[in-house]
Amino acid sequence: MNKPRLDNYSKVLQKLDEAMARPPSSLLERDGIIQRFEYCLEIAWNSAKKVLEYHEYKVEPRTVDFIFGS
């Protein structure tokens, strides 16, 4: 198995930082920032899952529920 790359996570995290650099000027802009956060969280989870699987940890769907309290 190849070592997982975290390029996507770095990119979306940078975009989230840019969006949060100043207060939103409208509800639409605020909603966009929230959506970026949700996307960033999803990419973070997928990246963490790839790293864990690379190190031969078994990641099950219930792990997500435990971590995020779903």
URSUL-V32358 format. One record per backbone hydrogen bond with DSSP energy under -0.5 kcal/mol. CO is the residue of the C=O (numbers start at 1). NH is the residue of the N-H. E is the energy in kcal/mol with one decimal. If there is no record, write none. Layout:
{{CO/NH/E} {CO/NH/E}}
This chain:
{{6/10/-2.0} {7/11/-2.2} {8/12/-2.5} {9/13/-2.3} {10/14/-1.9} {11/15/-2.1} {12/16/-2.1} {13/17/-2.4} {14/18/-2.3} {15/19/-2.1} {16/20/-1.9} {18/21/-1.0} {19/22/-0.5} {26/30/-2.2} {27/31/-2.7} {28/32/-1.8} {29/33/-1.9} {30/34/-2.3} {31/35/-2.3} {32/36/-2.2} {33/37/-2.2} {34/38/-2.4} {35/39/-2.4} {36/40/-2.7} {37/41/-2.6} {38/42/-2.1} {39/43/-2.4} {40/44/-2.5} {41/45/-2.4} {42/46/-2.5} {43/47/-2.5} {44/48/-2.7} {45/49/-2.7} {46/50/-2.0} {47/51/-2.2} {48/52/-2.7} {49/53/-2.7} {50/54/-2.2} {51/55/-1.7} {52/57/-2.9} {53/56/-1.6} {57/59/-0.6} {58/60/-0.6} {60/63/-1.8} {60/64/-0.7} {61/64/-0.9} {61/65/-1.1} {62/66/-2.1} {63/67/-2.5} {64/68/-2.9} {65/69/-1.4} {65/70/-0.6}}
